[in-house]
């Protein structure tokens, strides 16, 4: 017969040693501190008042004993996994990596983990990714994959998971929204080019019909209209939000009958691909053609020439999305859907 009896003693450094079977449990902390299990739980959660002296005593025991809360046991009590999910179209895009880092920063501070999943725009992966996240009882999900259908989003909310979308309008039953001012940001960028006497301004976007490409295209179109300039259809190319997409899009617009004097790209990866194409064609940037990006990923300042772009606060987007989820999960916000719109900033550099 195996004994489950535990005995305690102090080692030479004053650290409490527990001898016996099994891992240290909350009841051991309570016994050593001379308080109830409920009191230890309140100290750990920080959600109920505990006197300063009692808190100090419990925290001292936790440190000396090396106690760590069991997430699975806590999950059984609270019916939560303390896990947040992020779905993005491309894990390798530095913009999405920064969103994930911002989410994790907030999540870890509240003892949640963040799971990042990829659902490419050109594949059928999104419904399966959402099904798997829901099946694993992920507490809150951030959908940063543009083009999600109502059915995709309804599956999340119907499961009881909290939902935040990175873009799109507020809509009943479709969670909270965190977004940057996409249309305004592109408007400012194109207006900057107009102010520098560029007149034939091309646009290379991502997949047509989905945000943020559509929202940024709206800003491009509005800025040209404000300046009294036409939108030339032969100078508009729709591709993918990748470097390869930028190469293809730039090839199309730069080979127009009357080529552009500036090329506006829907993100920095597209712009870097456009730089590749211009360089291969022997076109000096910005002397022969200006090229701009959007997002201000780290690479935007490292390429040559450094990209003029728009700062899209990816890390802050991730922080805000995680905080919205936690506010919902912790009961601090049970009101109507919220929208957080984060500020953009024009970043002039060498390419335009």
C-alpha positions as a Markdown table, in Angstrom:
| # | Residue | x | y | z |
|---|---|---|---|---|
| 1 | Unk | 0.0 | 0.0 | 0.0 |
| 2 | Unk | 1.3 | 3.4 | -1.0 |
| 3 | Unk | 1.2 | 6.2 | 1.6 |
| 4 | Unk | 0.0 | 9.7 | 0.6 |
| 5 | Unk | 1.3 | 11.2 | 3.8 |
| 6 | Unk | 3.4 | 14.4 | 3.3 |
| 7 | Unk | 5.9 | 15.8 | 5.8 |
| 8 | Unk | 7.5 | 19.2 | 5.6 |
| 9 | Unk | 10.9 | 20.6 | 6.6 |
| 10 | Unk | 13.1 | 23.6 | 5.8 |
| 11 | Unk | 16.3 | 23.0 | 3.7 |
| 12 | Unk | 19.5 | 24.9 | 4.4 |
| 13 | Unk | 18.3 | 27.9 | 2.4 |
| 14 | Unk | 15.1 | 28.2 | 4.3 |
| 15 | Unk | 13.1 | 26.7 | 1.4 |
| 16 | Unk | 10.2 | 24.5 | 2.4 |
| 17 | Unk | 10.6 | 20.9 | 1.4 |
| 18 | Unk | 7.6 | 18.6 | 1.1 |
| 19 | Unk | 8.1 | 14.9 | 1.2 |
| 20 | Unk | 5.6 | 12.4 | 0.1 |
| 21 | Unk | 3.6 | 11.4 | -3.0 |
| 22 | Unk | 2.1 | 13.7 | -5.7 |
| 23 | Unk | 2.5 | 17.3 | -6.6 |
| 24 | Unk | 2.1 | 20.2 | -4.3 |
| 25 | Unk | -1.6 | 21.1 | -4.0 |
| 26 | Unk | -3.4 | 24.2 | -2.9 |
| 27 | Unk | -4.4 | 22.4 | 0.3 |
| 28 | Unk | -0.7 | 22.1 | 1.2 |
| 29 | Unk | -0.3 | 25.8 | 0.8 |
| 30 | Unk | -3.4 | 26.5 | 2.9 |
| 31 | Unk | -2.2 | 24.1 | 5.7 |
| 32 | Unk | 1.3 | 25.6 | 5.9 |
| 33 | Unk | 0.0 | 29.2 | 5.9 |
| 34 | Unk | -2.7 | 28.4 | 8.4 |
| 35 | Unk | -5.6 | 29.6 | 6.2 |
| 36 | Unk | -8.4 | 28.1 | 4.2 |
| 37 | Unk | -8.2 | 26.9 | 0.7 |
| 38 | Unk | -10.6 | 29.6 | -0.3 |
| 39 | Unk | -8.2 | 32.3 | 1.1 |
| 40 | Unk | -5.4 | 30.9 | -1.0 |
| 41 | Unk | -7.6 | 30.9 | -4.0 |
| 42 | Unk | -8.4 | 34.6 | -3.4 |
| 43 | Unk | -4.7 | 35.4 | -3.1 |
| 44 | Unk | -4.0 | 33.6 | -6.4 |
| 45 | Unk | -6.8 | 35.2 | -8.3 |
| 46 | Unk | -6.5 | 38.7 | -6.9 |
| 47 | Unk | -10.2 | 39.2 | -7.3 |
| 48 | Unk | -11.3 | 39.1 | -3.6 |
| 49 | Unk | -10.0 | 41.3 | -0.8 |
| 50 | Unk | -7.4 | 39.6 | 1.5 |
| 51 | Unk | -5.6 | 41.4 | 4.3 |
| 52 | Unk | -2.1 | 42.5 | 3.6 |
| 53 | Unk | -0.6 | 40.3 | 6.4 |
| 54 | Unk | -2.5 | 37.2 | 5.2 |
| 55 | Unk | -1.6 | 37.8 | 1.6 |
| 56 | Unk | 2.1 | 38.2 | 2.5 |
| 57 | Unk | 2.0 | 35.0 | 4.5 |
| 58 | Unk | 0.3 | 33.0 | 1.7 |
| 59 | Unk | 2.6 | 34.4 | -0.9 |
| 60 | Unk | 5.7 | 33.5 | 1.2 |
| 61 | Unk | 4.5 | 29.9 | 1.5 |
| 62 | Unk | 3.8 | 29.7 | -2.2 |
| 63 | Unk | 7.3 | 30.9 | -3.0 |
| 64 | Unk | 9.0 | 28.6 | -0.5 |
| 65 | Unk | 6.9 | 25.6 | -1.4 |
| 66 | Unk | 7.3 | 26.2 | -5.1 |
| 67 | Unk | 3.5 | 25.8 | -5.6 |
| 68 | Unk | 2.1 | 26.3 | -9.1 |
| 69 | Unk | -1.6 | 26.3 | -9.8 |
| 70 | Unk | -2.9 | 23.5 | -12.0 |
| 71 | Unk | -4.5 | 25.1 | -15.1 |
| 72 | Unk | -6.5 | 21.9 | -15.9 |
| 73 | Unk | -8.0 | 21.8 | -12.4 |
| 74 | Unk | -8.9 | 25.4 | -12.5 |
| 75 | Unk | -10.4 | 24.9 | -15.9 |
| 76 | Unk | -12.7 | 22.1 | -14.6 |
| 77 | Unk | -14.0 | 24.5 | -11.9 |
| 78 | Unk | -14.4 | 27.5 | -14.2 |
| 79 | Unk | -15.3 | 25.7 | -17.4 |
| 80 | Unk | -12.5 | 27.6 | -19.1 |
| 81 | Unk | -9.2 | 26.6 | -20.8 |
| 82 | Unk | -7.6 | 30.0 | -20.2 |
| 83 | Unk | -6.6 | 30.0 | -23.9 |
| 84 | Unk | -7.1 | 32.6 | -26.6 |
| 85 | Unk | -6.9 | 31.9 | -30.3 |
| 86 | Unk | -5.7 | 34.0 | -33.2 |
| 87 | Unk | -6.5 | 33.2 | -36.8 |
| 88 | Unk | -4.5 | 34.9 | -39.5 |
| 89 | Unk | -4.0 | 34.3 | -43.2 |
| 90 | Unk | -0.2 | 34.2 | -43.2 |
| 91 | Unk | 1.9 | 33.4 | -40.1 |
| 92 | Unk | 5.0 | 34.5 | -42.0 |
| 93 | Unk | 3.8 | 38.0 | -42.5 |
| 94 | Unk | 5.6 | 40.2 | -39.9 |
| 95 | Unk | 2.5 | 42.2 | -39.4 |
| 96 | Unk | 0.6 | 39.2 | -38.1 |
| 97 | Unk | 3.5 | 38.2 | -36.0 |
| 98 | Unk | 3.4 | 41.5 | -34.3 |
| 99 | Unk | -0.4 | 41.1 | -33.6 |
| 100 | Unk | 0.3 | 37.7 | -32.0 |
| 101 | Unk | 3.1 | 39.2 | -29.9 |
| 102 | Unk | 0.7 | 42.0 | -28.6 |
| 103 | Unk | -2.0 | 39.4 | -27.8 |
| 104 | Unk | 0.4 | 37.2 | -25.9 |
| 105 | Unk | 1.7 | 40.2 | -23.9 |
| 106 | Unk | -1.7 | 40.8 | -22.5 |
| 107 | Unk | -2.8 | 37.2 | -22.3 |
| 108 | Unk | 0.3 | 36.0 | -20.3 |
| 109 | Unk | -0.2 | 38.9 | -17.8 |
| 110 | Unk | -3.6 | 37.4 | -17.1 |
| 111 | Unk | -2.4 | 33.7 | -17.1 |
| 112 | Unk | -3.9 | 32.9 | -20.5 |
| 113 | Unk | -2.0 | 31.3 | -23.4 |
| 114 | Unk | -2.4 | 32.3 | -27.1 |
| 115 | Unk | -2.7 | 29.8 | -29.9 |
| 116 | Unk | -1.9 | 31.1 | -33.4 |
| 117 | Unk | -3.4 | 29.4 | -36.4 |
| 118 | Unk | -3.0 | 30.0 | -40.1 |
| 119 | Unk | -5.9 | 30.0 | -42.6 |
| 120 | Unk | -4.6 | 31.1 | -46.0 |
| 121 | Unk | -6.8 | 33.2 | -48.2 |
| 122 | Unk | -6.5 | 30.8 | -51.1 |
| 123 | Unk | -7.5 | 27.7 | -49.3 |
| 124 | Unk | -10.5 | 26.1 | -47.5 |
| 125 | Unk | -8.8 | 26.0 | -44.2 |
| 126 | Unk | -10.7 | 28.6 | -42.2 |
| 127 | Unk | -13.9 | 26.6 | -41.3 |
| 128 | Unk | -11.7 | 23.6 | -40.2 |
| 129 | Unk | -9.4 | 25.9 | -38.1 |
| 130 | Unk | -12.5 | 27.4 | -36.4 |
| 131 | Unk | -14.0 | 23.9 | -35.8 |
| 132 | Unk | -10.9 | 22.7 | -34.1 |
| 133 | Unk | -10.6 | 25.8 | -31.9 |
| 134 | Unk | -14.2 | 25.5 | -30.9 |
| 135 | Unk | -13.8 | 21.8 | -30.2 |
| 136 | Unk | -10.9 | 22.6 | -27.9 |
| 137 | Unk | -13.1 | 25.1 | -26.0 |
| 138 | Unk | -10.8 | 28.1 | -26.7 |
| 139 | Unk | -12.2 | 30.9 | -24.5 |
| 140 | Unk | -11.9 | 33.7 | -27.0 |
| 141 | Unk | -11.0 | 33.9 | -30.7 |
| 142 | Unk | -9.6 | 36.8 | -32.7 |
| 143 | Unk | -10.3 | 36.4 | -36.4 |
| 144 | Unk | -7.6 | 38.3 | -38.3 |
| 145 | Unk | -8.3 | 36.3 | -41.5 |
| 146 | Unk | -10.0 | 38.6 | -43.9 |
| 147 | Unk | -12.9 | 37.2 | -45.9 |
| 148 | Unk | -14.5 | 35.1 | -43.0 |
| 149 | Unk | -18.1 | 34.3 | -43.7 |
| 150 | Unk | -21.1 | 34.9 | -41.4 |
| 151 | Unk | -21.3 | 31.1 | -41.0 |
| 152 | Unk | -17.6 | 31.0 | -39.8 |
| 153 | Unk | -18.2 | 33.7 | -37.3 |
| 154 | Unk | -21.6 | 32.3 | -36.1 |
| 155 | Unk | -19.9 | 29.0 | -35.3 |
| 156 | Unk | -17.6 | 30.8 | -32.8 |
| 157 | Unk | -20.3 | 32.8 | -31.1 |
| 158 | Unk | -22.7 | 29.8 | -31.0 |
| 159 | Unk | -20.1 | 27.8 | -29.1 |
| 160 | Unk | -19.9 | 30.4 | -26.3 |
| 161 | Unk | -16.4 | 31.6 | -27.2 |
| 162 | Unk | -15.9 | 35.3 | -27.3 |
| 163 | Unk | -15.1 | 36.9 | -30.6 |
| 164 | Unk | -13.1 | 39.8 | -31.8 |
| 165 | Unk | -12.7 | 40.6 | -35.5 |
| 166 | Unk | -9.8 | 42.6 | -36.9 |
| 167 | Unk | -11.6 | 44.7 | -39.4 |
| 168 | Unk | -15.1 | 45.1 | -40.9 |
| 169 | Unk | -18.1 | 46.9 | -39.5 |
| 170 | Unk | -19.8 | 46.2 | -36.2 |
| 171 | Unk | -22.7 | 43.8 | -36.7 |
| 172 | Unk | -25.2 | 42.2 | -34.3 |
| 173 | Unk | -24.0 | 39.0 | -32.9 |
| 174 | Unk | -20.6 | 39.2 | -34.5 |
| 175 | Unk | -18.5 | 40.2 | -31.5 |
| 176 | Unk | -16.2 | 43.2 | -31.0 |
| 177 | Unk | -14.0 | 44.9 | -33.6 |
| 178 | Unk | -10.5 | 46.2 | -33.4 |
| 179 | Unk | -9.2 | 47.9 | -36.5 |
| 180 | Unk | -6.9 | 50.6 | -37.8 |
| 181 | Unk | -8.2 | 53.6 | -39.8 |
| 182 | Unk | -7.4 | 51.9 | -43.1 |
| 183 | Unk | -9.3 | 54.2 | -45.5 |
| 184 | Unk | -7.9 | 57.3 | -43.8 |
| 185 | Unk | -4.4 | 56.0 | -43.7 |
| 186 | Unk | -4.3 | 55.3 | -47.5 |
| 187 | Unk | -6.0 | 58.6 | -48.2 |
| 188 | Unk | -3.2 | 60.4 | -46.3 |
| 189 | Unk | -0.5 | 58.4 | -48.2 |
| 190 | Unk | -1.9 | 59.1 | -51.6 |
| 191 | Unk | -2.4 | 62.8 | -50.7 |
| 192 | Unk | 1.2 | 62.9 | -49.7 |
| 193 | Unk | 2.2 | 61.7 | -53.2 |
| 194 | Unk | -0.1 | 64.2 | -54.9 |
| 195 | Unk | 1.5 | 66.9 | -52.8 |
| 196 | Unk | 4.8 | 65.8 | -54.2 |
| 197 | Unk | 3.5 | 66.3 | -57.8 |
| 198 | Unk | 2.9 | 62.6 | -58.7 |
| 199 | Unk | -0.1 | 62.4 | -61.0 |
| 200 | Unk | -0.4 | 58.9 | -62.5 |
| 201 | Unk | -0.6 | 56.8 | -59.3 |
| 202 | Unk | -1.1 | 53.1 | -59.6 |
| 203 | Unk | -2.6 | 50.8 | -56.9 |
| 204 | Unk | -1.6 | 47.2 | -56.2 |
| 205 | Unk | -4.0 | 45.5 | -53.8 |
| 206 | Unk | -4.5 | 42.1 | -52.3 |
| 207 | Unk | -7.4 | 39.8 | -53.2 |
| 208 | Unk | -10.3 | 41.8 | -54.6 |
| 209 | Unk | -13.5 | 42.2 | -52.5 |
| 210 | Unk | -12.0 | 41.6 | -49.1 |
| 211 | Unk | -10.7 | 43.9 | -46.4 |
| 212 | Unk | -8.2 | 45.5 | -45.8 |
| 213 | Unk | -7.5 | 45.8 | -49.5 |
| 214 | Unk | -11.0 | 47.2 | -50.3 |
| 215 | Unk | -10.8 | 49.7 | -47.5 |
| 216 | Unk | -7.4 | 50.9 | -48.5 |
| 217 | Unk | -8.5 | 51.1 | -52.2 |
| 218 | Unk | -11.4 | 53.3 | -51.1 |
| 219 | Unk | -8.8 | 55.7 | -49.5 |
| 220 | Unk | -6.8 | 55.6 | -52.7 |
| 221 | Unk | -9.8 | 56.4 | -54.8 |
| 222 | Unk | -11.0 | 59.1 | -52.5 |
| 223 | Unk | -7.7 | 60.9 | -52.4 |
| 224 | Unk | -7.5 | 60.9 | -56.2 |
| 225 | Unk | -11.0 | 62.2 | -56.5 |
| 226 | Unk | -10.2 | 65.0 | -54.0 |
| 227 | Unk | -7.2 | 66.0 | -56.1 |
| 228 | Unk | -9.3 | 65.9 | -59.3 |
| 229 | Unk | -7.3 | 62.9 | -60.7 |
| 230 | Unk | -8.9 | 59.9 | -62.4 |
| 231 | Unk | -8.6 | 56.3 | -61.4 |
| 232 | Unk | -7.0 | 54.6 | -64.4 |
| 233 | Unk | -8.2 | 51.0 | -64.5 |
| 234 | Unk | -5.0 | 49.8 | -66.3 |
| 235 | Unk | -3.1 | 51.1 | -63.2 |
| 236 | Unk | -5.0 | 49.0 | -60.7 |
| 237 | Unk | -3.9 | 45.4 | -60.1 |
| 238 | Unk | -5.3 | 42.9 | -57.6 |
| 239 | Unk | -2.9 | 40.2 | -56.4 |
| 240 | Unk | -1.9 | 38.7 | -53.0 |
| 241 | Unk | -0.6 | 40.3 | -49.9 |
| 242 | Unk | 2.9 | 38.8 | -50.5 |
| 243 | Unk | 6.2 | 39.8 | -52.0 |
| 244 | Unk | 5.4 | 37.5 | -55.0 |
| 245 | Unk | 2.1 | 39.3 | -55.4 |
| 246 | Unk | 3.9 | 42.6 | -55.5 |
| 247 | Unk | 6.2 | 41.4 | -58.2 |
| 248 | Unk | 3.3 | 40.3 | -60.4 |
| 249 | Unk | 1.2 | 43.4 | -59.7 |
| 250 | Unk | 4.1 | 45.7 | -60.4 |
| 251 | Unk | 4.8 | 43.9 | -63.7 |
| 252 | Unk | 1.2 | 44.6 | -64.8 |
| 253 | Unk | 1.0 | 48.3 | -63.9 |
| 254 | Unk | 4.6 | 49.2 | -65.0 |
| 255 | Unk | 3.9 | 47.7 | -68.4 |
| 256 | Unk | 0.8 | 49.9 | -69.0 |
| 257 | Unk | 0.7 | 51.8 | -72.2 |
| 258 | Unk | 1.4 | 55.0 | -70.2 |
| 259 | Unk | 3.2 | 53.8 | -67.1 |
| 260 | Unk | 2.6 | 55.3 | -63.6 |
| 261 | Unk | 5.0 | 57.7 | -61.9 |
| 262 | Unk | 4.0 | 56.3 | -58.5 |
| 263 | Unk | 2.8 | 52.9 | -57.3 |
| 264 | Unk | 0.8 | 52.6 | -54.1 |
| 265 | Unk | 0.9 | 49.1 | -52.5 |
| 266 | Unk | -1.7 | 47.7 | -50.1 |
| 267 | Unk | 1.0 | 46.4 | -47.7 |
| 268 | Unk | 4.8 | 46.5 | -47.3 |
| 269 | Unk | 5.3 | 43.0 | -48.6 |
| 270 | Unk | 3.6 | 43.9 | -51.9 |
| 271 | Unk | 5.8 | 47.1 | -52.0 |
| 272 | Unk | 9.0 | 45.1 | -51.5 |
| 273 | Unk | 8.0 | 42.8 | -54.4 |
| 274 | Unk | 7.3 | 46.0 | -56.5 |
| 275 | Unk | 10.8 | 47.2 | -55.7 |
| 276 | Unk | 12.2 | 43.9 | -57.0 |
| 277 | Unk | 10.3 | 44.4 | -60.3 |
| 278 | Unk | 11.4 | 48.0 | -60.7 |
| 279 | Unk | 15.0 | 47.0 | -59.9 |
| 280 | Unk | 14.9 | 44.2 | -62.5 |
| 281 | Unk | 13.5 | 46.6 | -65.1 |
| 282 | Unk | 16.3 | 49.1 | -64.4 |
| 283 | Unk | 13.9 | 51.7 | -63.0 |
| 284 | Unk | 15.4 | 53.8 | -60.3 |
| 285 | Unk | 13.2 | 54.4 | -57.2 |
| 286 | Unk | 12.0 | 57.1 | -56.7 |
| 287 | Unk | 13.6 | 58.9 | -59.6 |
| 288 | Unk | 11.7 | 57.0 | -62.3 |
| 289 | Unk | 8.8 | 55.7 | -60.2 |
| 290 | Unk | 7.9 | 56.1 | -56.5 |
| 291 | Unk | 6.8 | 53.0 | -54.6 |
| 292 | Unk | 5.0 | 53.1 | -51.2 |
| 293 | Unk | 3.9 | 50.4 | -48.8 |
| 294 | Unk | 1.5 | 50.1 | -45.8 |
| 295 | Unk | 1.9 | 48.7 | -42.3 |
| 296 | Unk | 5.5 | 49.7 | -41.5 |
| 297 | Unk | 6.8 | 46.3 | -40.8 |
| 298 | Unk | 10.5 | 46.2 | -39.8 |
| 299 | Unk | 11.7 | 45.4 | -43.3 |
| 300 | Unk | 10.2 | 48.6 | -44.6 |
| 301 | Unk | 13.0 | 50.6 | -43.1 |
| 302 | Unk | 15.7 | 48.0 | -44.1 |
| 303 | Unk | 15.1 | 47.7 | -47.8 |
| 304 | Unk | 16.8 | 50.1 | -50.3 |
| 305 | Unk | 15.4 | 52.6 | -50.8 |
| 306 | Unk | 13.6 | 52.6 | -47.5 |
| 307 | Unk | 9.9 | 52.5 | -48.0 |
| 308 | Unk | 7.6 | 55.4 | -47.5 |
| 309 | Unk | 4.6 | 53.7 | -45.7 |
| 310 | Unk | 1.9 | 54.1 | -43.1 |
| 311 | Unk | 2.3 | 52.9 | -39.6 |
| 312 | Unk | -0.4 | 50.4 | -38.8 |
| 313 | Unk | 0.0 | 49.6 | -35.1 |
| 314 | Unk | 0.0 | 45.8 | -35.2 |
| 315 | Unk | 1.2 | 45.1 | -31.7 |
| 316 | Unk | -1.4 | 47.5 | -30.3 |
| 317 | Unk | -4.1 | 45.8 | -32.3 |
| 318 | Unk | -3.1 | 42.5 | -30.7 |
| 319 | Unk | -3.1 | 44.1 | -27.2 |
| 320 | Unk | -6.5 | 45.7 | -27.7 |
| 321 | Unk | -8.0 | 42.5 | -29.1 |
| 322 | Unk | -6.8 | 40.4 | -26.2 |
| 323 | Unk | -8.0 | 43.0 | -23.7 |
| 324 | Unk | -11.4 | 43.1 | -25.2 |
| 325 | Unk | -11.6 | 39.3 | -25.0 |
| 326 | Unk | -10.5 | 39.3 | -21.3 |
| 327 | Unk | -12.9 | 42.0 | -20.4 |
| 328 | Unk | -15.7 | 39.8 | -21.8 |
| 329 | Unk | -14.4 | 36.6 | -20.2 |
| 330 | Unk | -13.8 | 38.2 | -16.8 |
| 331 | Unk | -17.2 | 39.8 | -16.7 |
| 332 | Unk | -15.9 | 43.4 | -16.7 |
| 333 | Unk | -17.8 | 44.2 | -19.9 |
| 334 | Unk | -21.2 | 42.6 | -20.7 |
| 335 | Unk | -22.5 | 45.6 | -22.8 |
| 336 | Unk | -23.1 | 45.9 | -26.5 |
| 337 | Unk | -20.4 | 45.2 | -29.1 |
| 338 | Unk | -17.5 | 47.6 | -29.0 |
| 339 | Unk | -15.3 | 49.0 | -31.7 |
| 340 | Unk | -11.7 | 50.2 | -31.2 |
| 341 | Unk | -10.2 | 52.2 | -34.0 |
| 342 | Unk | -6.5 | 52.8 | -33.7 |
| 343 | Unk | -4.6 | 55.7 | -35.1 |
| 344 | Unk | -2.3 | 55.5 | -38.1 |
| 345 | Unk | 0.7 | 57.6 | -39.0 |
| 346 | Unk | 2.4 | 58.5 | -42.3 |
| 347 | Unk | 6.0 | 57.5 | -42.4 |
| 348 | Unk | 7.9 | 59.3 | -45.2 |
| 349 | Unk | 11.2 | 57.7 | -46.2 |
| 350 | Unk | 13.3 | 57.4 | -49.4 |
| 351 | Unk | 11.0 | 55.6 | -51.8 |
| 352 | Unk | 8.6 | 58.4 | -52.4 |
